[in-house]
């Protein structure tokens, strides 16, 4: 195919989609990604997962700090005259003046069943809301947040033990599986985009670290949703004797006791509704992640202790 594509993405979530497009006969004229940043310790520069993958694939890379009021990038894209621009987990807002530079517009892959969970954290919010399904939506970008017309939506079941990391991988692979047929349908003129029902729109707000705090008077299912939804970062946590403990994996138990009470020597903790959670993986502040058996060898949290919500 002689059609050329611009790809815009940043996170690991976007990598399988870029790989799939690269493997096809579609021509990628440029890859846009967030600029490299200094690591947390400032010792080295970290490139985004899409930057690293694009270098391995030999694709031309552009890393503007912002597209807003960016005359150079506007001129560059205008000169290329892309058949379509594919945007997934890019991390920048596409200015309105860019949207008409592509023959077939800007295609976004959003990790929810739109119009539900528009916004920054749809994967985490779906799990934390204890939804039984989510999906990916292929939509055309307009000037409003995740509000453009949708071409296709593909659904996936959310199992109770599925965490955000695992769900992200499943949705990413699903998007990669569908991306070529979606692009072909658009550039061949066969695509039928449909407007969203904006009256049913909900929003997946950006995750705040403070949301990770566990309240033991919540239901076990809600607590599990928080643990899985915030995996691995910022994580769901509790405070005991001044130390923060992040729970990475847990399951629902049938123990009965006062909310926050440690019911067994294997760190089963009581919740509301005569239920409990059994911790399977945990990380004490400043320590490595441990399986519960290893953690218990040196744990100060004993049966009979009560972990408060404070």
LUMKEBA-583393 format. One line per field, with one value per residue: residue number from 1; x, y, z of N, C-alpha, C, CB in turn. Coordinates in steps of 0.02 Angstrom, whole numbers. Glycine has a CB too. Layout:
! LUMKEBA-583393
resi = (NUM_...)
n_X = (X_...)
n_Y = (Y_...)
n_Z = (Z_...)
ca_X = (X_...)
ca_Y = (Y_...)
ca_Z = (Z_...)
c_X = (X_...)
c_Y = (Y_...)
c_Z = (Z_...)
cb_X = (X_...)
cb_Y = (Y_...)
cb_Z = (Z_...)
This chain:
! LUMKEBA-583393
resi = (1_2_3_4_5_6_7_8_9_10_11_12_13_14_15_16_17_18_19_20_21_22_23_24_25_26_27_28_29_30_31_32_33_34_35_36_37_38_39_40_41_42_43_44_45_46_47_48_49_50_51_52_53_54_55_56_57_58_59_60_61_62_63_64_65_66_67_68_69_70_71_72_73_74_75_76_77_78_79_80_81_82_83_84_85_86_87_88_89_90_91_92_93_94_95_96_97_98_99_100_101_102_103_104_105_106_107_108_109_110_111_112_113_114_115_116_117_118_119_120_121_122_123_124_125_126_127_128_129_130_131_132_133_134_135_136_137_138_139_140_141_142_143_144_145_146_147_148_149_150_151_152_153_154_155_156_157_158_159_160_161_162_163_164_165_166_167_168_169_170_171_172_173_174_175_176_177_178_179_180_181_182_183_184_185_186_187_188_189_190_191_192_193_194_195_196_197_198_199_200_201_202_203_204_205_206_207_208_209_210_211_212_213_214_215_216_217_218_219_220_221_222_223_224_225_226_227_228_229_230_231_232_233_234_235_236_237_238_239_240_241_242_243_244_245_246_247_248_249_250_251_252_253_254_255_256_257_258_259_260_261_262_263_264_265_266_267_268_269_270_271_272_273_274_275_276_277_278_279_280_281_282_283_284_285_286_287_288_289_290_291_292_293_294_295_296_297_298_299_300_301_302_303_304_305_306_307_308_309_310)
n_X = (42_23_-13_23_64_54_109_65_116_160_171_200_85_53_145_129_35_100_201_124_72_190_233_147_96_81_142_241_265_313_348_278_320_329_456_623_662_744_799_731_832_911_1023_1030_962_796_711_550_444_391_480_599_561_533_659_721_648_684_618_571_582_498_500_423_401_276_126_50_27_134_220_317_297_167_183_267_187_85_155_188_64_-23_-111_-183_-184_-130_-169_-121_-118_-34_-14_-20_-122_-207_-200_-336_-311_-230_-306_-364_-263_-239_-293_-391_-418_-384_-357_-403_-363_-449_-453_-581_-759_-830_-968_-924_-810_-723_-567_-418_-386_-448_-433_-392_-500_-609_-583_-578_-708_-771_-820_-886_-847_-746_-664_-600_-606_-616_-598_-634_-537_-594_-618_-652_-636_-608_-727_-763_-836_-870_-797_-779_-806_-733_-756_-706_-694_-686_-604_-615_-491_-405_-279_-231_-114_-114_-236_-215_-118_-193_-291_-210_-154_-271_-309_-200_-224_-335_-305_-255_-360_-451_-387_-376_-511_-548_-464_-505_-629_-739_-775_-887_-922_-998_-1092_-1063_-1168_-1187_-1252_-1235_-1107_-965_-827_-656_-560_-393_-280_-260_-134_-175_-293_-262_-268_-325_-484_-547_-678_-744_-816_-753_-742_-736_-616_-526_-544_-485_-352_-316_-345_-258_-135_31_67_-7_-31_-123_-140_-102_-77_28_84_158_223_207_115_104_-16_-5_-66_-213_-347_-522_-585_-671_-670_-723_-740_-694_-685_-532_-464_-336_-351_-291_-132_-81_-101_-237_-366_-502_-651_-795_-967_-955_-842_-674_-503_-371_-205_-87_26_142_214_323_356_497_553_571_450_357_309_176_214_354_357_295_390_466_375_292_160_37_-79_-234_-201_-258_-289_-303_-412_-359)
n_Y = (-60_114_209_323_330_414_385_404_386_330_250_81_13_49_-12_-150_-119_-29_-115_-209_-131_-96_-219_-242_-198_-66_100_183_346_431_430_491_532_553_663_608_581_627_500_446_463_546_507_452_464_426_344_335_187_174_253_179_58_106_146_21_-32_48_167_337_462_581_701_811_932_983_994_1103_1261_1237_1271_1215_1074_1066_1110_1009_891_931_937_803_747_642_487_437_466_379_367_324_312_425_541_676_816_832_970_1069_1126_1036_928_922_893_768_652_557_590_584_438_365_248_194_137_83_50_156_272_262_291_393_481_486_366_236_95_65_121_43_-81_-45_-5_-123_-178_-297_-311_-235_-144_-99_48_107_263_421_564_716_889_877_789_623_607_587_516_339_196_54_-58_-168_-298_-362_-482_-449_-532_-573_-584_-517_-400_-224_-215_-337_-330_-219_-271_-371_-293_-214_-311_-354_-237_-230_-343_-305_-187_-172_-212_-116_5_-18_-24_107_185_134_182_118_125_155_272_307_422_449_415_547_578_473_475_444_478_438_483_546_447_469_463_455_385_255_211_90_51_-35_-58_-64_-170_-336_-363_-236_-191_-283_-244_-119_-153_-229_-139_-33_-85_-97_19_172_86_-10_17_-2_68_22_34_148_115_94_-23_-103_-189_-311_-422_-514_-615_-653_-698_-796_-758_-694_-548_-399_-252_-235_-315_-433_-594_-719_-809_-802_-683_-642_-530_-448_-384_-287_-351_-482_-541_-567_-527_-618_-598_-612_-565_-442_-282_-208_-43_26_-97_-251_-328_-462_-635_-700_-801_-786_-655_-667_-725_-628_-539_-409_-402_-475_-609_-554_-422_-256_-164_-1_121_245)
n_Z = (0_-37_50_182_356_511_672_840_1001_1167_1289_1356_1326_1196_1115_1056_956_872_828_755_650_588_542_439_269_270_267_382_411_509_684_829_994_1174_1238_1287_1462_1616_1727_1887_1979_1910_1841_1713_1546_1505_1379_1301_1297_1166_1093_1107_1044_915_871_862_759_657_626_586_711_812_940_1007_1139_1156_1057_1049_980_897_767_683_690_645_513_467_474_388_268_247_223_283_266_370_546_684_851_1012_1181_1195_1272_1253_1213_1060_961_895_770_707_670_543_457_413_292_325_454_634_717_866_994_1124_1292_1341_1349_1260_1278_1409_1542_1487_1472_1579_1652_1617_1625_1756_1826_1784_1842_1979_1996_1997_1880_1763_1634_1505_1375_1210_1113_950_891_813_833_902_948_1081_1238_1214_1146_1016_863_856_782_798_936_1049_1163_1325_1456_1631_1749_1924_1985_1904_1873_1849_1771_1703_1635_1554_1466_1401_1335_1254_1169_1107_1038_950_874_801_734_599_511_546_508_370_333_353_266_147_131_185_316_452_554_711_808_982_1124_1210_1326_1410_1452_1555_1666_1683_1799_1825_1920_2092_2214_2347_2341_2356_2486_2600_2665_2793_2828_2710_2582_2549_2413_2357_2410_2354_2221_2225_2257_2144_2041_2060_2039_1974_2032_2091_2195_2320_2494_2672_2836_2967_3128_3092_2973_2797_2704_2554_2463_2343_2290_2324_2394_2414_2573_2701_2831_2991_3084_3179_3080_2999_3086_3116_3073_3064_3074_2950_2891_2862_2845_2921_2844_2797_2798_2844_2788_2726_2679_2605_2607_2477_2410_2460_2505_2609_2664_2587_2563_2467_2354_2420_2428_2527_2617_2632_2681_2807_2887_2949_2997_3088_3107_3188_3227_3292_3301_3262_3120_3089_3007_3003)
ca_X = (0_61_-36_71_34_91_91_79_108_214_179_206_20_50_198_105_-1_152_232_79_69_256_237_102_120_69_203_242_307_343_322_281_317_351_529_659_665_794_774_714_894_944_1087_1028_902_752_668_486_441_381_543_646_538_540_730_734_614_712_567_588_553_493_484_410_375_204_103_13_61_197_217_361_265_108_209_294_131_51_196_184_-4_-36_-176_-216_-140_-153_-148_-137_-78_19_0_-27_-183_-197_-235_-388_-285_-195_-352_-382_-202_-239_-348_-443_-422_-342_-390_-381_-383_-462_-460_-645_-817_-856_-944_-905_-741_-679_-517_-349_-372_-506_-419_-394_-568_-653_-571_-597_-781_-793_-855_-874_-818_-723_-647_-565_-647_-581_-638_-603_-525_-619_-589_-673_-602_-633_-798_-773_-876_-837_-802_-789_-791_-722_-763_-668_-718_-640_-608_-605_-420_-366_-256_-226_-59_-135_-290_-184_-87_-246_-321_-159_-151_-334_-303_-152_-257_-387_-286_-246_-425_-482_-356_-395_-581_-552_-433_-542_-693_-792_-788_-949_-917_-1062_-1086_-1075_-1225_-1152_-1290_-1213_-1035_-935_-757_-605_-513_-325_-273_-225_-101_-214_-347_-238_-278_-377_-530_-566_-751_-770_-826_-694_-740_-713_-545_-491_-546_-434_-286_-303_-350_-201_-75_72_75_25_-41_-169_-97_-125_-24_31_139_197_249_159_117_67_-39_-1_-112_-253_-409_-575_-592_-734_-659_-769_-711_-698_-652_-462_-434_-296_-387_-248_-60_-64_-120_-305_-391_-575_-682_-867_-1010_-933_-792_-605_-458_-310_-151_-43_89_142_277_332_389_569_574_551_387_366_254_155_253_419_344_276_448_491_321_271_87_18_-150_-263_-189_-310_-262_-355_-421_-328)
ca_Y = (0_175_255_334_336_441_351_443_345_338_198_11_-7_63_-48_-202_-89_-5_-174_-239_-87_-100_-284_-241_-163_5_139_230_402_461_411_543_507_602_668_573_616_602_450_474_481_595_481_437_485_370_351_302_121_183_278_122_12_138_141_-49_-43_94_216_406_480_651_705_879_939_996_1012_1166_1318_1212_1284_1167_1008_1075_1113_942_845_956_919_731_731_573_457_432_471_333_394_280_323_473_584_746_835_850_1034_1069_1145_978_874_919_883_698_638_519_610_554_380_351_185_210_75_75_45_224_333_252_300_438_511_465_303_191_26_63_136_-13_-132_-18_-2_-192_-194_-365_-308_-172_-156_-46_84_143_323_478_619_783_938_862_732_555_615_580_458_273_149_-13_-72_-239_-307_-414_-495_-434_-581_-542_-585_-483_-334_-174_-232_-393_-307_-176_-314_-403_-242_-195_-364_-352_-181_-249_-393_-274_-122_-170_-213_-51_55_-33_-6_180_213_109_217_74_134_189_298_326_467_422_442_589_580_416_481_447_498_402_535_526_416_505_416_449_337_187_192_39_59_-104_-64_-77_-241_-371_-357_-168_-188_-320_-201_-66_-185_-248_-81_12_-126_-101_87_187_30_-6_10_14_90_-14_58_199_91_82_-89_-105_-256_-321_-476_-541_-649_-647_-753_-799_-743_-646_-512_-326_-227_-220_-364_-487_-653_-779_-798_-796_-615_-635_-470_-443_-327_-284_-403_-549_-567_-549_-537_-655_-565_-660_-530_-379_-246_-160_19_22_-166_-282_-365_-530_-681_-696_-847_-754_-596_-685_-747_-573_-491_-385_-400_-540_-624_-516_-350_-220_-113_52_158_311)
ca_Z = (0_-40_102_237_422_567_734_900_1061_1216_1340_1338_1300_1125_1078_1011_899_827_797_707_591_556_508_381_210_279_276_438_391_568_750_880_1063_1223_1239_1341_1526_1663_1774_1953_2012_1868_1817_1642_1510_1489_1321_1309_1264_1094_1066_1103_992_849_852_842_695_608_607_603_775_829_1012_1030_1207_1149_990_1054_949_869_695_649_684_602_445_451_460_328_210_238_201_303_251_435_605_736_917_1068_1242_1177_1329_1235_1179_990_950_844_704_678_655_472_418_390_246_360_523_686_747_935_1024_1195_1329_1376_1305_1258_1311_1479_1561_1450_1515_1588_1687_1608_1645_1829_1851_1770_1894_2044_1997_1998_1819_1740_1568_1477_1306_1174_1065_897_882_779_880_889_995_1149_1268_1201_1129_945_840_866_727_825_1006_1062_1235_1358_1524_1686_1803_1989_2005_1852_1895_1796_1728_1660_1591_1505_1417_1362_1292_1205_1119_1070_992_898_832_760_707_527_478_560_464_300_323_351_205_88_130_207_387_470_622_741_864_1049_1163_1259_1390_1451_1463_1621_1660_1722_1821_1839_1985_2145_2259_2409_2330_2371_2557_2610_2721_2808_2832_2643_2567_2525_2341_2342_2427_2301_2162_2235_2253_2074_1997_2070_2031_2035_2060_2156_2241_2377_2552_2739_2882_3031_3170_3057_2909_2744_2674_2491_2446_2271_2270_2380_2375_2464_2621_2737_2901_3021_3141_3176_3020_3010_3131_3086_3096_3065_3070_2879_2872_2837_2879_2917_2811_2813_2770_2866_2741_2740_2622_2619_2570_2444_2396_2498_2504_2663_2644_2581_2552_2404_2354_2446_2436_2596_2658_2647_2722_2875_2926_2990_3004_3153_3108_3215_3238_3346_3291_3225_3076_3086_2944_3012)
c_X = (44_41_17_34_82_64_111_64_167_224_186_142_18_98_172_69_48_186_189_75_135_263_195_134_108_134_196_291_343_310_332_277_342_427_561_662_721_761_763_777_936_1009_1088_961_861_708_603_488_431_444_592_626_546_613_747_704_640_663_589_548_553_468_472_383_300_188_66_56_128_194_260_328_203_130_235_239_94_89_191_117_-22_-106_-217_-163_-170_-124_-169_-89_-20_36_1_-94_-167_-235_-283_-360_-246_-244_-371_-321_-198_-301_-406_-445_-373_-382_-360_-405_-388_-481_-523_-699_-850_-932_-926_-829_-698_-625_-455_-339_-429_-494_-424_-465_-616_-645_-594_-673_-813_-837_-839_-846_-793_-705_-604_-613_-602_-623_-598_-597_-559_-591_-609_-643_-638_-707_-813_-814_-835_-850_-819_-772_-785_-719_-721_-693_-664_-650_-590_-532_-375_-344_-245_-170_-79_-189_-262_-152_-139_-277_-273_-154_-214_-333_-256_-183_-304_-363_-281_-313_-462_-453_-376_-467_-589_-524_-467_-611_-752_-812_-852_-945_-985_-1050_-1100_-1139_-1194_-1188_-1269_-1138_-1017_-860_-712_-551_-444_-319_-233_-196_-142_-271_-327_-250_-337_-418_-561_-641_-784_-780_-760_-686_-714_-639_-503_-488_-494_-364_-269_-301_-290_-134_-35_80_13_15_-91_-128_-134_-64_-28_94_187_226_193_170_74_48_-41_-50_-148_-313_-459_-578_-659_-727_-705_-735_-722_-658_-580_-427_-396_-322_-344_-175_-37_-88_-186_-338_-466_-596_-755_-903_-986_-887_-723_-565_-396_-255_-103_25_87_212_279_371_465_597_550_482_401_301_238_195_320_409_332_334_474_438_307_195_62_-57_-175_-250_-247_-278_-316_-359_-384_-261)
c_Y = (63_225_263_351_372_407_395_399_353_275_128_-15_-1_20_-103_-175_-63_-63_-204_-196_-93_-165_-286_-205_-88_42_188_286_434_433_469_510_561_604_629_616_587_551_482_496_530_572_468_459_423_386_313_233_126_209_220_75_41_136_71_-64_2_146_287_430_555_657_777_880_950_1010_1079_1224_1299_1216_1233_1100_1012_1075_1045_894_866_936_844_711_659_550_452_440_426_356_345_293_370_519_658_758_856_915_1030_1082_1089_928_868_909_813_686_603_533_575_499_367_283_197_146_74_66_114_224_324_259_336_463_469_394_252_120_20_73_79_-67_-107_-13_-71_-209_-265_-368_-238_-186_-100_-16_118_203_376_536_683_829_926_796_666_555_607_519_394_229_79_-15_-147_-249_-365_-421_-476_-486_-547_-537_-550_-414_-288_-189_-286_-371_-261_-217_-347_-354_-220_-247_-367_-296_-197_-298_-361_-214_-121_-170_-147_2_44_-12_70_207_189_141_175_83_174_211_320_371_431_452_482_593_524_419_481_458_460_452_505_500_461_454_403_399_266_165_144_55_-9_-113_-65_-152_-271_-362_-287_-161_-224_-279_-146_-95_-200_-187_-35_-26_-104_-33_129_132_44_-22_20_35_50_6_103_178_79_13_-88_-178_-263_-375_-503_-577_-643_-709_-749_-786_-689_-614_-438_-302_-206_-268_-418_-553_-716_-760_-792_-731_-613_-579_-462_-378_-324_-345_-474_-582_-543_-551_-574_-625_-618_-630_-462_-347_-196_-100_11_-47_-191_-314_-437_-570_-685_-742_-818_-694_-614_-706_-691_-521_-473_-384_-469_-548_-586_-442_-320_-163_-60_83_225_314)
c_Z = (0_14_157_302_469_630_793_961_1106_1259_1311_1306_1224_1083_1032_949_848_791_742_643_552_517_444_322_214_295_333_422_450_631_798_949_1110_1225_1296_1404_1569_1709_1842_1991_1970_1838_1742_1612_1492_1429_1333_1276_1188_1060_1056_1048_922_825_828_773_639_583_626_664_785_901_1035_1102_1207_1076_990_1027_918_793_656_638_641_529_422_432_396_265_195_207_219_284_315_489_659_803_971_1125_1229_1235_1313_1202_1107_977_891_774_670_647_581_427_389_347_281_435_569_720_816_957_1099_1232_1373_1324_1306_1246_1385_1488_1509_1498_1526_1614_1678_1631_1721_1856_1839_1823_1962_2051_1998_1937_1797_1670_1552_1405_1276_1123_1014_878_845_828_856_944_1068_1173_1255_1181_1055_926_842_805_752_899_1015_1138_1261_1430_1574_1741_1869_2009_1954_1877_1835_1747_1678_1611_1537_1449_1372_1313_1238_1150_1077_1018_934_849_782_719_630_491_489_513_392_286_317_285_141_82_153_280_400_543_647_802_930_1078_1221_1326_1437_1468_1537_1612_1709_1741_1833_1910_2032_2194_2323_2403_2349_2442_2564_2672_2735_2819_2764_2634_2541_2449_2321_2356_2375_2237_2166_2227_2180_2028_2002_2067_1970_2069_2045_2208_2296_2440_2617_2780_2946_3068_3131_2991_2860_2714_2611_2477_2370_2246_2331_2352_2431_2508_2656_2812_2927_3082_3133_3116_3036_3056_3093_3115_3103_3063_2997_2848_2832_2878_2867_2883_2832_2783_2786_2815_2762_2676_2647_2575_2542_2426_2430_2495_2562_2638_2644_2568_2485_2411_2376_2441_2511_2642_2679_2694_2795_2918_2971_3005_3077_3161_3129_3221_3299_3341_3252_3186_3066_3017_2946_2976)
cb_X = (-47_53_-102_121_16_84_125_36_99_199_119_223_-35_65_248_60_-49_205_246_9_57_311_215_35_87_18_220_261_266_338_358_224_360_322_549_730_598_825_822_677_936_956_1105_1039_921_708_704_429_386_322_574_648_464_515_775_705_539_738_500_574_590_446_541_359_410_183_56_-7_71_210_242_427_247_72_265_334_83_44_269_193_-11_-27_-167_-253_-132_-130_-180_-134_-53_-3_64_31_-220_-222_-184_-440_-240_-153_-413_-418_-141_-236_-323_-432_-491_-319_-382_-405_-331_-518_-400_-660_-867_-821_-997_-928_-710_-719_-548_-316_-359_-525_-349_-347_-594_-639_-496_-565_-807_-832_-837_-938_-869_-661_-709_-500_-694_-569_-662_-644_-450_-698_-610_-750_-594_-624_-822_-707_-901_-864_-737_-748_-845_-657_-836_-591_-737_-650_-560_-643_-397_-406_-190_-215_1_-160_-344_-131_-44_-300_-344_-92_-139_-393_-280_-89_-294_-443_-220_-204_-466_-471_-279_-386_-625_-513_-359_-548_-707_-772_-728_-1011_-867_-1102_-1134_-1015_-1273_-1143_-1365_-1229_-1008_-950_-750_-575_-538_-276_-240_-274_-33_-241_-369_-166_-290_-345_-585_-530_-779_-723_-882_-696_-809_-753_-532_-525_-615_-442_-284_-356_-411_-206_-93_140_137_-2_24_-230_-40_-162_-30_28_178_251_290_165_94_109_-110_69_-74_-274_-395_-643_-535_-766_-587_-835_-636_-671_-690_-455_-488_-219_-445_-265_-23_-94_-65_-345_-353_-606_-676_-898_-1015_-992_-808_-573_-438_-319_-112_-77_101_121_288_368_369_599_547_603_354_390_270_82_265_454_284_225_503_548_258_299_58_51_-161_-237_-121_-366_-239_-341_-494_-318)
cb_Y = (0_207_229_389_266_519_281_508_271_397_200_-31_34_136_-77_-249_-33_37_-227_-247_-14_-96_-339_-208_-191_17_176_194_454_538_346_596_442_586_741_555_611_660_391_422_419_655_418_363_525_352_326_344_80_230_332_85_-6_210_160_-98_-32_55_198_453_445_690_674_914_997_1055_957_1180_1374_1139_1356_1158_980_1142_1165_914_842_1033_938_695_742_565_387_364_545_259_464_206_256_515_565_769_893_793_1089_1121_1206_944_882_983_896_649_594_445_598_608_317_406_127_263_63_136_-12_265_385_182_232_498_525_511_316_190_4_117_199_-42_-150_50_37_-206_-144_-405_-331_-143_-163_-74_135_96_350_499_630_785_1007_860_742_512_683_577_471_239_148_-65_-42_-265_-318_-399_-570_-361_-641_-582_-656_-477_-340_-105_-255_-450_-270_-131_-367_-431_-182_-186_-432_-343_-119_-279_-442_-251_-101_-230_-271_-31_52_-108_-32_211_196_34_240_2_169_144_358_264_527_436_384_658_575_351_543_382_573_341_569_586_348_555_441_517_339_183_255_-31_114_-128_-7_-48_-251_-445_-369_-116_-217_-388_-171_-32_-250_-297_-42_46_-200_-130_121_251_11_-55_60_-46_166_-92_-1_220_26_137_-144_-76_-271_-340_-532_-485_-723_-636_-752_-866_-724_-680_-528_-294_-167_-152_-395_-478_-668_-826_-854_-855_-583_-703_-407_-446_-332_-219_-394_-594_-544_-597_-468_-732_-515_-686_-523_-392_-210_-193_76_49_-211_-334_-363_-528_-752_-712_-912_-732_-557_-740_-770_-541_-517_-316_-379_-550_-700_-541_-338_-193_-142_106_170_327)
cb_Z = (61_-109_133_219_451_572_740_902_1042_1261_1387_1400_1331_1113_1127_1048_923_865_851_737_612_609_555_399_147_336_211_505_356_566_777_870_1070_1293_1244_1319_1563_1703_1779_1993_2027_1907_1853_1630_1446_1550_1257_1280_1293_1080_1113_1170_1004_853_911_894_703_550_639_543_833_780_1052_984_1242_1195_964_1127_1001_892_680_688_754_619_439_510_520_331_223_304_125_378_218_442_629_720_929_1046_1270_1117_1359_1189_1217_942_937_861_711_730_695_452_461_449_189_349_548_738_702_983_1008_1201_1372_1422_1328_1204_1306_1503_1575_1419_1580_1635_1761_1536_1621_1858_1818_1701_1896_2054_1938_2062_1763_1744_1515_1518_1265_1139_1101_834_949_716_890_886_975_1153_1342_1263_1151_910_769_930_686_786_1054_1027_1253_1357_1532_1714_1790_2042_2014_1787_1935_1827_1769_1703_1632_1537_1452_1409_1333_1239_1154_1118_1028_930_875_804_735_503_504_633_470_285_381_410_203_91_62_196_421_458_624_762_856_1095_1189_1231_1376_1415_1430_1664_1672_1683_1885_1828_1979_2182_2278_2430_2258_2356_2599_2617_2705_2869_2874_2588_2515_2542_2311_2382_2497_2288_2154_2304_2294_2050_2013_2138_2025_2018_2031_2182_2271_2369_2547_2772_2897_3020_3198_3099_2919_2689_2724_2433_2477_2251_2233_2428_2357_2429_2672_2727_2913_3042_3147_3241_2991_3037_3176_3099_3050_3005_3105_2840_2832_2842_2854_2987_2732_2787_2696_2879_2669_2793_2589_2604_2616_2382_2320_2572_2436_2724_2691_2642_2609_2381_2282_2518_2407_2602_2621_2583_2694_2872_2879_2957_2972_3165_3038_3284_3248_3410_3252_3273_3007_3139_2930_3086)
